[in-house]
Amino acid sequence: MHLNYQRLISYVEEIKALNQSSASALVVIKDNEIVLEHYGGYHSNLVPSVPITEASKFNVASARKSYLGLAVAFALYEKKIKSIDDYAVDYFDGYDKEILADTTIRHLVTHSHGLHQKDDGTLFREFDAGKRWAYRGINIFMMTELINKLYGMSFPELLRVRVFQPLGLNETSWYTNTNDELVKVIDNPNESANFKIGSTNDGRDSNLHTTAREFALWGNLHLNEGLLNGKQIVPKEVIQLATKVQSPNSDDKETPHNGLFWYVQDMPSLKSEIGERVPKGSYQILGITGPTLLVIPKYNLVVAKMYNKRYNYGGDNYLHYLREFSNIVADTFK
C-alpha cells in the first residue's frame, strides 16, 4: 500500500471512532482505476452484526442531491426547463406566488432561495431570493416534484434508465424494504441503529442507498464528463451544468458556492465544506449520515467515503473536519 494512503485511512477511522459510527468505507479512483478500497466496522452498533464489505449499501442522505442535480441538468439541457433563471412561479402550482416572489430555478438549486417551512408545513420567506445562503429542505422537495412532473416519471427511474443501467450501477436504489446488505443508521450511539428506508422510491424520501464502489463510480462518471469506455453515456453539457458554479453570488467570500446542489471549489469562502488546499474546479457532495463524494478533476481523482452515523463530528466546528478530509486527499494525490 502507498504510504500516504495510510494517513487517509487513519483519518477516516479516527473520525469514525470520534463520531461513534459503527461503519466506514473508503474507495479511491485515480485515472479511472480503483487504487484503494478500505472497509471497516459493522452494519450496526448491535452485537453481533454483519461486517462492512464491498457489498454493503449505505444510506447517503443528502448526497442524493447530486443525483437530483443531474436530473435537473437533463431538464435544462433538454429545455424542459427553458432557463436556469426562469421564475419559479412559472413552474410551480400550489405555492403562494407572493412568497415565491422573484425566486428562480437558479436560487432553488444553489440554496439561495430564501424559502423555509414552519413545523406545520406553512411556507414562509426567510430572506430575499439570491441575497443569502441557507441549507433547507423545501427546495429539494420542490425540484423533485418538478422533475417528476416534467418527465412523467420519477427522477430515480429517469436516472435508472439513462444512467444507472448503461453505467452498470445495479446496487444504487431508493429502498423501500429492508435487506441484509443495507447498513443501519445510528441516530444516538446509546440506542440501536435502524434502517432508513422510505415509503416511496420516487425520490421524495431520503432512502437512497449505494455501495462505496458505486458511489465512487457515480463521481467518476462526472469526472469523465459522461464518457464511459469511449461512449457518451450522459451529454458532456449536462455534466458541466451540474458541476460548474451556478450560485448567483459567486464572488461571495462568506458562503459556499454551488453547482446543481454540488459544492464547487471556486473563490475561497469561509463557510465552504471543501478544504482550502483542494484545487479550484473540484466539487463535492455530503450527507448527514457521513458520506462524502469528492471529485478533483486536476488530479483525475474521485474519493468516496461512507459512515453510518447522523451528524458530523465536531459540533459547531464540524466544517473544520469536513475540510480536513478533503485537504488530506489533496495532499495525498497532488
TIKOLLUM-155530 format. One record per residue: residue number from 0; x, y, z of N, C-alpha, C in turn; residue in three letters. Coordinates in steps of 0.2 Angstrom, whole numbers. Layout:
<sites>
(NUM, (X, Y, Z), (X, Y, Z), (X, Y, Z), 'ALA') ...
</sites>
This chain:
<sites>
(0, (4, -6, 0), (0, 0, 0), (4, 6, 0), 'MET') (1, (2, 11, -4), (6, 18, -4), (6, 21, 3), 'HIS') (2, (12, 23, 5), (12, 25, 12), (7, 31, 14), 'LEU') (3, (6, 35, 9), (2, 41, 10), (-6, 39, 11), 'ASN') (4, (-7, 33, 8), (-14, 31, 9), (-16, 29, 16), 'TYR') (5, (-11, 27, 20), (-12, 25, 27), (-14, 32, 31), 'GLN') (6, (-12, 37, 29), (-14, 43, 33), (-21, 45, 31), 'ARG') (7, (-23, 44, 25), (-30, 45, 23), (-35, 40, 27), 'LEU') (8, (-33, 33, 27), (-37, 28, 30), (-37, 29, 38), 'ILE') (9, (-31, 31, 41), (-31, 33, 48), (-36, 39, 50), 'SER') (10, (-36, 44, 46), (-41, 49, 47), (-48, 47, 47), 'TYR') (11, (-50, 43, 42), (-56, 40, 41), (-58, 36, 47), 'VAL') (12, (-54, 32, 50), (-55, 28, 55), (-55, 32, 62), 'GLU') (13, (-51, 37, 62), (-51, 42, 68), (-58, 45, 69), 'GLU') (14, (-60, 48, 63), (-67, 51, 64), (-73, 46, 65), 'ILE') (15, (-72, 40, 62), (-77, 35, 64), (-78, 34, 71), 'LYS') (16, (-72, 33, 74), (-72, 32, 82), (-74, 38, 86), 'ALA') (17, (-72, 44, 84), (-74, 50, 87), (-82, 51, 87), 'LEU') (18, (-84, 50, 81), (-91, 51, 80), (-96, 45, 82), 'ASN') (19, (-93, 40, 84), (-96, 34, 86), (-101, 31, 80), 'GLN') (20, (-98, 31, 74), (-100, 27, 69), (-98, 20, 70), 'SER') (21, (-102, 15, 67), (-100, 8, 68), (-97, 6, 61), 'SER') (22, (-98, 10, 56), (-96, 8, 49), (-92, 13, 46), 'ALA') (23, (-87, 11, 42), (-83, 15, 37), (-82, 12, 31), 'SER') (24, (-81, 16, 26), (-79, 13, 19), (-76, 19, 15), 'ALA') (25, (-71, 17, 11), (-67, 22, 8), (-65, 19, 1), 'LEU') (26, (-66, 22, -5), (-65, 20, -11), (-62, 26, -15), 'VAL') (27, (-56, 25, -18), (-52, 30, -22), (-51, 27, -29), 'VAL') (28, (-53, 31, -34), (-52, 30, -41), (-48, 35, -43), 'ILE') (29, (-42, 33, -46), (-37, 38, -49), (-36, 35, -56), 'LYS') (30, (-36, 40, -61), (-35, 39, -68), (-40, 33, -70), 'ASP') (31, (-46, 33, -68), (-51, 28, -70), (-50, 21, -67), 'ASN') (32, (-45, 20, -62), (-44, 14, -59), (-45, 14, -51), 'GLU') (33, (-48, 9, -48), (-48, 9, -41), (-42, 8, -38), 'ILE') (34, (-39, 12, -35), (-32, 11, -32), (-32, 10, -24), 'VAL') (35, (-38, 11, -21), (-38, 10, -14), (-46, 8, -12), 'LEU') (36, (-46, 3, -8), (-53, 1, -5), (-52, -1, 2), 'GLU') (37, (-56, 2, 6), (-55, 1, 14), (-62, 0, 17), 'HIS') (38, (-63, -5, 20), (-69, -6, 24), (-68, -8, 31), 'TYR') (39, (-72, -5, 35), (-71, -6, 42), (-77, -6, 46), 'GLY') (40, (-77, -10, 52), (-83, -10, 56), (-89, -14, 54), 'GLY') (41, (-95, -12, 56), (-101, -17, 56), (-107, -13, 53), 'TYR') (42, (-112, -17, 51), (-118, -14, 49), (-122, -10, 54), 'HIS') (43, (-121, -12, 60), (-125, -9, 66), (-120, -8, 72), 'SER') (44, (-123, -5, 77), (-119, -4, 83), (-122, -10, 88), 'ASN') (45, (-126, -15, 86), (-128, -20, 89), (-123, -26, 89), 'LEU') (46, (-122, -30, 93), (-118, -36, 93), (-122, -42, 94), 'VAL') (47, (-121, -47, 89), (-117, -47, 83), (-120, -43, 78), 'PRO') (48, (-116, -41, 73), (-118, -38, 67), (-114, -40, 61), 'SER') (49, (-116, -38, 55), (-113, -40, 49), (-107, -35, 48), 'VAL') (50, (-101, -38, 46), (-95, -34, 44), (-97, -30, 38), 'PRO') (51, (-94, -24, 37), (-94, -20, 31), (-90, -23, 26), 'ILE') (52, (-93, -24, 20), (-89, -26, 14), (-90, -22, 8), 'THR') (53, (-88, -24, 2), (-89, -20, -4), (-96, -21, -6), 'GLU') (54, (-100, -25, -3), (-107, -26, -5), (-112, -22, 0), 'ALA') (55, (-109, -19, 5), (-113, -15, 10), (-116, -9, 7), 'SER') (56, (-122, -8, 8), (-126, -2, 5), (-127, 3, 10), 'LYS') (57, (-125, 9, 9), (-125, 14, 14), (-131, 19, 12), 'PHE') (58, (-135, 22, 17), (-139, 27, 16), (-135, 34, 15), 'ASN') (59, (-136, 37, 9), (-131, 43, 8), (-135, 49, 10), 'VAL') (60, (-141, 49, 12), (-144, 55, 15), (-144, 61, 10), 'ALA') (61, (-141, 67, 12), (-142, 72, 7), (-137, 72, 1), 'SER') (62, (-133, 67, 1), (-128, 66, -5), (-133, 64, -11), 'ALA') (63, (-139, 62, -10), (-144, 61, -15), (-145, 67, -19), 'ARG') (64, (-144, 73, -17), (-145, 79, -21), (-141, 79, -27), 'LYS') (65, (-135, 76, -27), (-131, 76, -33), (-135, 72, -39), 'SER') (66, (-139, 67, -37), (-142, 63, -42), (-148, 67, -44), 'TYR') (67, (-152, 71, -40), (-157, 75, -42), (-154, 81, -46), 'LEU') (68, (-148, 83, -44), (-144, 88, -48), (-143, 86, -56), 'GLY') (69, (-142, 80, -57), (-141, 78, -64), (-147, 78, -67), 'LEU') (70, (-153, 76, -64), (-159, 76, -67), (-161, 83, -69), 'ALA') (71, (-160, 88, -65), (-161, 95, -66), (-157, 97, -72), 'VAL') (72, (-151, 95, -72), (-146, 96, -78), (-149, 94, -85), 'ALA') (73, (-152, 87, -85), (-155, 85, -90), (-161, 89, -93), 'PHE') (74, (-165, 91, -88), (-171, 95, -89), (-169, 102, -92), 'ALA') (75, (-163, 105, -90), (-161, 111, -93), (-158, 110, -100), 'LEU') (76, (-154, 105, -101), (-151, 103, -107), (-157, 102, -112), 'TYR') (77, (-162, 99, -110), (-167, 97, -115), (-173, 102, -115), 'GLU') (78, (-172, 108, -112), (-176, 113, -112), (-183, 112, -109), 'LYS') (79, (-184, 107, -105), (-190, 106, -101), (-190, 111, -96), 'LYS') (80, (-185, 114, -94), (-184, 120, -90), (-180, 124, -95), 'ILE') (81, (-183, 130, -97), (-181, 134, -103), (-174, 137, -101), 'LYS') (82, (-174, 140, -94), (-168, 143, -92), (-167, 142, -85), 'SER') (83, (-161, 142, -82), (-160, 142, -75), (-162, 148, -72), 'ILE') (84, (-163, 153, -75), (-165, 160, -72), (-173, 161, -73), 'ASP') (85, (-176, 156, -75), (-184, 156, -76), (-186, 157, -68), 'ASP') (86, (-192, 160, -68), (-195, 161, -61), (-199, 155, -59), 'TYR') (87, (-198, 153, -53), (-201, 148, -50), (-209, 148, -51), 'ALA') (88, (-212, 154, -51), (-219, 154, -52), (-222, 152, -58), 'VAL') (89, (-217, 151, -63), (-219, 149, -70), (-219, 141, -70), 'ASP') (90, (-217, 138, -65), (-216, 130, -65), (-220, 127, -59), 'TYR') (91, (-222, 131, -54), (-224, 128, -48), (-232, 130, -46), 'PHE') (92, (-236, 126, -46), (-243, 127, -44), (-244, 125, -37), 'ASP') (93, (-249, 128, -34), (-250, 126, -27), (-246, 130, -22), 'GLY') (94, (-241, 134, -24), (-237, 138, -19), (-239, 146, -19), 'TYR') (95, (-239, 149, -14), (-241, 156, -13), (-236, 160, -18), 'ASP') (96, (-239, 163, -23), (-235, 166, -28), (-231, 173, -25), 'LYS') (97, (-234, 176, -20), (-231, 182, -17), (-225, 180, -13), 'GLU') (98, (-226, 174, -10), (-220, 171, -6), (-214, 169, -11), 'ILE') (99, (-216, 166, -16), (-211, 164, -21), (-208, 170, -24), 'LEU') (100, (-212, 175, -25), (-209, 182, -27), (-204, 181, -33), 'ALA') (101, (-198, 183, -33), (-194, 183, -38), (-189, 177, -38), 'ASP') (102, (-191, 172, -34), (-186, 166, -34), (-186, 163, -41), 'THR') (103, (-180, 161, -42), (-178, 157, -49), (-176, 150, -48), 'THR') (104, (-176, 146, -53), (-173, 139, -53), (-166, 140, -50), 'ILE') (105, (-162, 145, -52), (-155, 145, -50), (-155, 146, -42), 'ARG') (106, (-160, 150, -40), (-160, 150, -32), (-161, 144, -29), 'HIS') (107, (-166, 140, -32), (-168, 134, -29), (-163, 128, -29), 'LEU') (108, (-158, 128, -34), (-153, 123, -34), (-147, 125, -31), 'VAL') (109, (-146, 131, -29), (-140, 134, -26), (-141, 136, -18), 'THR') (110, (-147, 134, -15), (-148, 135, -8), (-148, 143, -7), 'HIS') (111, (-150, 147, -12), (-150, 154, -11), (-157, 157, -12), 'SER') (112, (-162, 152, -11), (-169, 154, -12), (-173, 158, -7), 'HIS') (113, (-171, 157, -1), (-173, 160, 5), (-180, 158, 7), 'GLY') (114, (-182, 152, 5), (-189, 149, 7), (-188, 144, 13), 'LEU') (115, (-193, 144, 17), (-192, 139, 23), (-199, 137, 25), 'HIS') (116, (-200, 132, 29), (-206, 130, 32), (-207, 130, 39), 'GLN') (117, (-213, 131, 42), (-214, 131, 49), (-215, 123, 50), 'LYS') (118, (-216, 122, 57), (-217, 115, 59), (-223, 112, 56), 'ASP') (119, (-228, 116, 54), (-234, 114, 52), (-234, 113, 44), 'ASP') (120, (-228, 115, 41), (-228, 114, 34), (-229, 121, 30), 'GLY') (121, (-231, 126, 34), (-233, 133, 31), (-226, 136, 28), 'THR') (122, (-227, 138, 22), (-221, 141, 18), (-220, 148, 20), 'LEU') (123, (-214, 150, 21), (-213, 157, 23), (-206, 159, 20), 'PHE') (124, (-205, 166, 19), (-199, 168, 16), (-194, 170, 22), 'ARG') (125, (-188, 167, 22), (-183, 168, 27), (-179, 174, 25), 'GLU') (126, (-177, 175, 19), (-174, 181, 16), (-175, 182, 9), 'PHE') (127, (-173, 187, 6), (-175, 189, -1), (-170, 184, -5), 'ASP') (128, (-173, 181, -11), (-170, 177, -15), (-164, 179, -18), 'ALA') (129, (-158, 175, -17), (-152, 177, -20), (-148, 182, -15), 'GLY') (130, (-150, 183, -10), (-147, 188, -5), (-142, 184, 0), 'LYS') (131, (-144, 178, 2), (-140, 174, 7), (-140, 167, 4), 'ARG') (132, (-138, 163, 9), (-137, 156, 8), (-140, 152, 14), 'TRP') (133, (-144, 147, 13), (-146, 143, 19), (-148, 136, 16), 'ALA') (134, (-146, 131, 20), (-147, 124, 19), (-154, 122, 21), 'TYR') (135, (-159, 122, 17), (-166, 120, 19), (-168, 114, 15), 'ARG') (136, (-174, 111, 16), (-177, 105, 13), (-182, 107, 8), 'GLY') (137, (-185, 113, 8), (-191, 114, 4), (-189, 114, -4), 'ILE') (138, (-183, 117, -5), (-181, 117, -12), (-180, 110, -15), 'ASN') (139, (-177, 105, -11), (-176, 98, -13), (-183, 95, -15), 'ILE') (140, (-188, 96, -11), (-195, 94, -12), (-198, 97, -18), 'PHE') (141, (-197, 103, -19), (-200, 107, -25), (-197, 104, -31), 'MET') (142, (-190, 104, -31), (-187, 102, -38), (-188, 94, -39), 'MET') (143, (-189, 90, -34), (-191, 83, -35), (-198, 83, -38), 'THR') (144, (-202, 87, -36), (-209, 87, -38), (-209, 89, -46), 'GLU') (145, (-205, 94, -47), (-205, 97, -54), (-202, 92, -59), 'LEU') (146, (-196, 89, -57), (-193, 85, -62), (-198, 79, -63), 'ILE') (147, (-201, 76, -58), (-205, 70, -59), (-211, 72, -63), 'ASN') (148, (-214, 78, -63), (-219, 81, -67), (-217, 82, -74), 'LYS') (149, (-211, 85, -75), (-209, 87, -82), (-207, 80, -86), 'LEU') (150, (-205, 75, -83), (-203, 69, -86), (-209, 64, -86), 'TYR') (151, (-214, 65, -82), (-219, 60, -82), (-217, 53, -79), 'GLY') (152, (-211, 54, -75), (-209, 48, -71), (-204, 51, -66), 'MET') (153, (-203, 47, -61), (-199, 49, -55), (-192, 50, -58), 'SER') (154, (-188, 55, -55), (-181, 56, -57), (-177, 50, -56), 'PHE') (155, (-178, 46, -50), (-174, 40, -49), (-175, 35, -55), 'PRO') (156, (-181, 34, -58), (-182, 30, -64), (-179, 33, -70), 'GLU') (157, (-179, 39, -71), (-176, 43, -76), (-168, 41, -76), 'LEU') (158, (-165, 42, -70), (-158, 40, -70), (-157, 33, -71), 'LEU') (159, (-161, 29, -68), (-160, 21, -69), (-160, 19, -76), 'ARG') (160, (-164, 22, -80), (-164, 21, -87), (-159, 24, -91), 'VAL') (161, (-157, 30, -90), (-152, 34, -94), (-145, 33, -91), 'ARG') (162, (-144, 32, -85), (-138, 32, -82), (-136, 26, -79), 'VAL') (163, (-140, 23, -74), (-138, 18, -70), (-137, 11, -74), 'PHE') (164, (-142, 10, -78), (-141, 4, -82), (-135, 4, -87), 'GLN') (165, (-134, 9, -91), (-128, 10, -95), (-121, 10, -91), 'PRO') (166, (-122, 12, -85), (-116, 13, -81), (-114, 6, -77), 'LEU') (167, (-120, 2, -77), (-119, -4, -73), (-120, -3, -66), 'GLY') (168, (-123, 2, -64), (-125, 3, -56), (-131, 0, -54), 'LEU') (169, (-130, -7, -52), (-136, -11, -50), (-137, -11, -43), 'ASN') (170, (-133, -8, -39), (-134, -8, -32), (-137, -1, -29), 'GLU') (171, (-137, 4, -33), (-139, 10, -31), (-147, 11, -32), 'THR') (172, (-150, 12, -27), (-158, 12, -27), (-161, 16, -21), 'SER') (173, (-167, 18, -22), (-171, 21, -16), (-175, 15, -13), 'TRP') (174, (-172, 13, -8), (-175, 7, -5), (-181, 8, -1), 'TYR') (175, (-186, 3, -2), (-192, 4, 2), (-193, -2, 7), 'THR') (176, (-189, -7, 6), (-189, -13, 10), (-182, -15, 13), 'ASN') (177, (-181, -18, 19), (-175, -19, 22), (-172, -26, 18), 'THR') (178, (-165, -26, 19), (-162, -32, 17), (-155, -32, 20), 'ASN') (179, (-152, -38, 20), (-146, -39, 24), (-140, -35, 22), 'ASP') (180, (-140, -32, 16), (-135, -28, 13), (-135, -21, 15), 'GLU') (181, (-141, -18, 18), (-142, -11, 19), (-139, -10, 26), 'LEU') (182, (-135, -5, 27), (-132, -3, 33), (-136, 1, 37), 'VAL') (183, (-137, 0, 43), (-142, 3, 48), (-138, 10, 50), 'LYS') (184, (-143, 15, 51), (-140, 22, 53), (-141, 23, 61), 'VAL') (185, (-136, 25, 64), (-136, 27, 71), (-138, 34, 72), 'ILE') (186, (-143, 35, 75), (-146, 42, 77), (-143, 44, 84), 'ASP') (187, (-143, 39, 88), (-140, 40, 95), (-136, 34, 97), 'ASN') (188, (-129, 35, 98), (-125, 30, 100), (-127, 25, 106), 'PRO') (189, (-131, 28, 110), (-134, 24, 116), (-140, 20, 114), 'ASN') (190, (-142, 21, 108), (-148, 17, 105), (-146, 13, 99), 'GLU') (191, (-151, 8, 98), (-149, 3, 92), (-150, 7, 86), 'SER') (192, (-146, 5, 81), (-146, 8, 74), (-152, 5, 71), 'ALA') (193, (-155, 9, 66), (-161, 7, 62), (-160, 8, 55), 'ASN') (194, (-164, 4, 51), (-164, 5, 44), (-167, 12, 42), 'PHE') (195, (-165, 15, 37), (-168, 22, 35), (-170, 20, 28), 'LYS') (196, (-176, 18, 28), (-180, 16, 21), (-186, 21, 20), 'ILE') (197, (-188, 21, 14), (-194, 26, 13), (-200, 22, 11), 'GLY') (198, (-206, 26, 11), (-212, 23, 9), (-213, 24, 2), 'SER') (199, (-208, 27, -2), (-209, 28, -9), (-202, 28, -12), 'THR') (200, (-201, 26, -18), (-195, 26, -22), (-194, 31, -27), 'ASN') (201, (-199, 36, -27), (-199, 41, -32), (-195, 47, -30), 'ASP') (202, (-190, 47, -26), (-185, 52, -24), (-187, 57, -19), 'GLY') (203, (-193, 56, -16), (-195, 61, -11), (-193, 60, -4), 'ARG') (204, (-191, 53, -3), (-189, 51, 3), (-181, 51, 3), 'ASP') (205, (-178, 51, 9), (-171, 51, 10), (-169, 43, 11), 'SER') (206, (-170, 39, 6), (-169, 32, 6), (-164, 29, 1), 'ASN') (207, (-160, 34, -2), (-156, 31, -7), (-150, 28, -4), 'LEU') (208, (-149, 22, -6), (-143, 18, -3), (-139, 16, -9), 'HIS') (209, (-132, 15, -8), (-127, 13, -13), (-121, 10, -10), 'THR') (210, (-117, 7, -13), (-111, 4, -11), (-106, 10, -12), 'THR') (211, (-100, 9, -8), (-95, 14, -9), (-92, 14, -16), 'ALA') (212, (-92, 8, -19), (-89, 7, -25), (-94, 11, -30), 'ARG') (213, (-100, 10, -30), (-105, 13, -35), (-105, 21, -33), 'GLU') (214, (-104, 23, -27), (-104, 30, -26), (-98, 33, -29), 'PHE') (215, (-92, 30, -29), (-86, 32, -32), (-87, 32, -40), 'ALA') (216, (-90, 27, -42), (-92, 27, -50), (-96, 32, -52), 'LEU') (217, (-101, 34, -48), (-106, 40, -49), (-101, 46, -50), 'TRP') (218, (-97, 47, -45), (-92, 53, -46), (-88, 52, -52), 'GLY') (219, (-85, 46, -54), (-81, 45, -59), (-85, 47, -66), 'ASN') (220, (-91, 46, -66), (-95, 47, -72), (-95, 55, -73), 'LEU') (221, (-95, 59, -68), (-95, 66, -68), (-88, 68, -70), 'HIS') (222, (-83, 65, -67), (-76, 67, -68), (-75, 66, -76), 'LEU') (223, (-77, 61, -79), (-76, 60, -86), (-81, 63, -90), 'ASN') (224, (-85, 68, -87), (-90, 72, -91), (-95, 67, -95), 'GLU') (225, (-97, 62, -92), (-102, 57, -95), (-99, 52, -100), 'GLY') (226, (-93, 52, -101), (-90, 47, -105), (-88, 40, -102), 'LEU') (227, (-90, 35, -104), (-88, 28, -102), (-86, 24, -107), 'LEU') (228, (-79, 21, -107), (-77, 17, -112), (-78, 19, -119), 'ASN') (229, (-77, 25, -120), (-77, 28, -127), (-85, 30, -129), 'GLY') (230, (-89, 29, -124), (-96, 30, -126), (-99, 36, -122), 'LYS') (231, (-103, 40, -125), (-105, 46, -121), (-112, 44, -118), 'GLN') (232, (-112, 42, -111), (-117, 40, -108), (-122, 46, -106), 'ILE') (233, (-119, 51, -104), (-123, 57, -102), (-119, 63, -107), 'VAL') (234, (-123, 67, -110), (-120, 73, -114), (-115, 77, -109), 'PRO') (235, (-110, 79, -112), (-105, 82, -108), (-108, 89, -105), 'LYS') (236, (-112, 92, -109), (-115, 98, -107), (-119, 97, -101), 'GLU') (237, (-122, 91, -100), (-127, 90, -94), (-122, 90, -88), 'VAL') (238, (-117, 86, -88), (-112, 86, -83), (-109, 93, -81), 'ILE') (239, (-108, 97, -86), (-105, 103, -85), (-110, 108, -81), 'GLN') (240, (-116, 107, -83), (-121, 111, -80), (-122, 109, -72), 'LEU') (241, (-121, 103, -71), (-122, 101, -64), (-116, 103, -60), 'ALA') (242, (-110, 103, -62), (-104, 104, -58), (-100, 110, -59), 'THR') (243, (-102, 115, -63), (-99, 122, -63), (-103, 126, -58), 'LYS') (244, (-100, 132, -56), (-103, 136, -51), (-109, 139, -54), 'VAL') (245, (-115, 139, -51), (-121, 142, -53), (-124, 147, -48), 'GLN') (246, (-120, 148, -42), (-123, 152, -37), (-123, 159, -40), 'SER') (247, (-129, 163, -38), (-130, 170, -40), (-124, 174, -38), 'PRO') (248, (-122, 173, -32), (-116, 177, -29), (-110, 173, -28), 'ASN') (249, (-107, 172, -34), (-101, 168, -34), (-95, 172, -32), 'SER') (250, (-95, 178, -31), (-90, 182, -28), (-90, 183, -21), 'ASP') (251, (-95, 179, -18), (-96, 180, -10), (-91, 176, -7), 'ASP') (252, (-87, 179, -2), (-82, 176, 1), (-84, 173, 8), 'LYS') (253, (-90, 173, 9), (-93, 170, 15), (-96, 163, 14), 'GLU') (254, (-100, 163, 10), (-105, 157, 9), (-102, 152, 4), 'THR') (255, (-104, 145, 4), (-102, 140, -1), (-104, 142, -8), 'PRO') (256, (-101, 139, -13), (-103, 140, -20), (-106, 133, -22), 'HIS') (257, (-111, 134, -26), (-114, 128, -28), (-115, 127, -36), 'ASN') (258, (-115, 121, -38), (-117, 119, -45), (-124, 118, -44), 'GLY') (259, (-127, 112, -47), (-134, 110, -46), (-133, 105, -40), 'LEU') (260, (-133, 109, -34), (-133, 106, -27), (-126, 104, -26), 'PHE') (261, (-121, 102, -30), (-114, 100, -28), (-111, 107, -25), 'TRP') (262, (-107, 106, -21), (-102, 111, -18), (-96, 111, -23), 'TYR') (263, (-95, 117, -25), (-89, 118, -30), (-84, 123, -27), 'VAL') (264, (-78, 120, -28), (-72, 124, -26), (-71, 130, -31), 'GLN') (265, (-72, 136, -29), (-71, 142, -33), (-67, 147, -29), 'ASP') (266, (-70, 153, -28), (-67, 158, -24), (-66, 156, -17), 'MET') (267, (-61, 157, -13), (-61, 155, -6), (-67, 158, -2), 'PRO') (268, (-70, 153, 2), (-76, 156, 6), (-75, 153, 13), 'SER') (269, (-77, 157, 18), (-76, 155, 25), (-80, 149, 27), 'LEU') (270, (-86, 148, 24), (-91, 143, 26), (-91, 137, 21), 'LYS') (271, (-86, 137, 17), (-85, 131, 12), (-84, 125, 15), 'SER') (272, (-87, 119, 13), (-86, 112, 15), (-80, 109, 12), 'GLU') (273, (-77, 112, 7), (-71, 109, 4), (-65, 113, 7), 'ILE') (274, (-59, 109, 8), (-53, 112, 11), (-50, 117, 6), 'GLY') (275, (-46, 121, 9), (-43, 127, 5), (-37, 124, 1), 'GLU') (276, (-34, 118, 2), (-29, 115, -2), (-31, 111, -8), 'ARG') (277, (-38, 111, -8), (-41, 107, -14), (-41, 111, -20), 'VAL') (278, (-39, 109, -26), (-38, 113, -32), (-45, 116, -34), 'PRO') (279, (-45, 122, -37), (-51, 125, -40), (-54, 121, -45), 'LYS') (280, (-60, 121, -46), (-64, 117, -50), (-66, 110, -48), 'GLY') (281, (-64, 108, -42), (-66, 102, -38), (-73, 103, -36), 'SER') (282, (-76, 97, -35), (-83, 98, -32), (-85, 92, -27), 'TYR') (283, (-89, 93, -23), (-91, 88, -18), (-98, 88, -16), 'GLN') (284, (-100, 82, -13), (-107, 82, -11), (-107, 78, -4), 'ILE') (285, (-111, 80, 1), (-111, 77, 8), (-117, 75, 10), 'LEU') (286, (-118, 71, 15), (-124, 69, 18), (-123, 68, 26), 'GLY') (287, (-129, 69, 29), (-129, 70, 37), (-127, 63, 40), 'ILE') (288, (-127, 58, 36), (-125, 51, 39), (-118, 50, 38), 'THR') (289, (-114, 54, 35), (-107, 54, 34), (-104, 53, 27), 'GLY') (290, (-108, 52, 22), (-105, 51, 15), (-102, 57, 13), 'PRO') (291, (-96, 56, 9), (-93, 62, 6), (-91, 59, -1), 'THR') (292, (-93, 63, -6), (-90, 61, -13), (-86, 67, -16), 'LEU') (293, (-80, 66, -17), (-76, 72, -19), (-73, 70, -25), 'LEU') (294, (-73, 75, -30), (-71, 74, -37), (-66, 80, -38), 'VAL') (295, (-59, 78, -40), (-54, 83, -41), (-52, 82, -48), 'ILE') (296, (-55, 86, -53), (-53, 85, -60), (-45, 86, -61), 'PRO') (297, (-42, 91, -58), (-35, 92, -59), (-31, 86, -58), 'LYS') (298, (-33, 82, -53), (-29, 76, -51), (-32, 69, -54), 'TYR') (299, (-37, 70, -58), (-41, 64, -61), (-43, 59, -56), 'ASN') (300, (-46, 62, -51), (-47, 58, -45), (-54, 59, -42), 'LEU') (301, (-56, 53, -39), (-63, 53, -36), (-62, 49, -29), 'VAL') (302, (-65, 52, -24), (-64, 49, -17), (-71, 48, -14), 'VAL') (303, (-73, 42, -12), (-80, 41, -9), (-78, 38, -2), 'ALA') (304, (-81, 42, 3), (-81, 40, 10), (-88, 39, 13), 'LYS') (305, (-89, 33, 17), (-95, 32, 20), (-95, 31, 27), 'MET') (306, (-100, 33, 31), (-101, 31, 38), (-108, 30, 38), 'TYR') (307, (-110, 28, 45), (-117, 27, 46), (-120, 30, 52), 'ASN') (308, (-117, 36, 54), (-119, 40, 60), (-122, 47, 58), 'LYS') (309, (-128, 48, 60), (-131, 55, 59), (-127, 60, 62), 'ARG') (310, (-126, 66, 59), (-122, 72, 61), (-115, 71, 61), 'TYR') (311, (-111, 76, 58), (-104, 76, 58), (-101, 77, 64), 'ASN') (312, (-95, 74, 65), (-91, 75, 71), (-89, 83, 71), 'TYR') (313, (-88, 86, 77), (-85, 92, 78), (-90, 98, 81), 'GLY') (314, (-97, 96, 82), (-101, 101, 84), (-101, 107, 80), 'GLY') (315, (-101, 113, 83), (-100, 119, 79), (-94, 120, 75), 'ASP') (316, (-89, 116, 76), (-83, 116, 72), (-83, 110, 67), 'ASN') (317, (-89, 108, 65), (-89, 102, 61), (-86, 104, 54), 'TYR') (318, (-86, 110, 51), (-83, 111, 45), (-76, 110, 44), 'LEU') (319, (-72, 111, 50), (-65, 110, 50), (-64, 103, 48), 'HIS') (320, (-67, 98, 51), (-66, 91, 50), (-68, 89, 43), 'TYR') (321, (-73, 92, 40), (-75, 91, 33), (-70, 93, 29), 'LEU') (322, (-67, 99, 30), (-62, 102, 26), (-56, 98, 26), 'ARG') (323, (-54, 96, 32), (-48, 92, 33), (-48, 86, 29), 'GLU') (324, (-53, 82, 29), (-53, 76, 25), (-51, 78, 18), 'PHE') (325, (-54, 83, 15), (-53, 84, 8), (-46, 87, 7), 'SER') (326, (-43, 91, 12), (-36, 93, 12), (-31, 87, 12), 'ASN') (327, (-33, 82, 16), (-28, 76, 16), (-28, 73, 10), 'ILE') (328, (-34, 72, 7), (-35, 69, 0), (-30, 73, -5), 'VAL') (329, (-31, 80, -5), (-27, 84, -9), (-20, 83, -8), 'ALA') (330, (-18, 83, -2), (-11, 82, 0), (-8, 75, -2), 'ASP') (331, (-12, 70, -2), (-10, 63, -4), (-9, 62, -11), 'THR') (332, (-13, 66, -15), (-13, 64, -23), (-10, 70, -27), 'PHE') (333, (-8, 76, -24), (-6, 81, -28), (1, 80, -31), 'LYS') 
</sites>
